[in-house]
Amino acid sequence: GIYRVKFWYILSLDTIEVGYAIATFDTGVNCGTKKARDWMAAIEAAKNKDPAKAMVGLREGFYFNLESMNRDKYHKFMKGWLARTNDLKKYIDITRLIV
């Protein structure tokens, strides 16, 4: 499908741990593949011990930054964005229990 071609394959997600792949995929869909790729490079350069959680953390920081730059425009999205990232954290934790 389109998500596999436009996001999963473009970000080379078959080559990384499943939780990190899921976090990066969802970030690519929500924030764009360029941002996801840039954050992957930063996470890998920092040799982060939990890259999946690092990806989610960068994303949350991005949302808070957007809101701080233009509260009138972005505040209305924060509840949904944060709910999505919280659900993503839970899903990553579940994948680690079954792998």
PyMOL commands that set and color helices and strands:
alter all, ss='L'
color gray80, all
select helices_A, chain A and resi 2-9+13-15+18-31+33-45+51-69+71-98
alter helices_A, ss='H'
color red, helices_A
deselect
rebuild
show_as cartoon
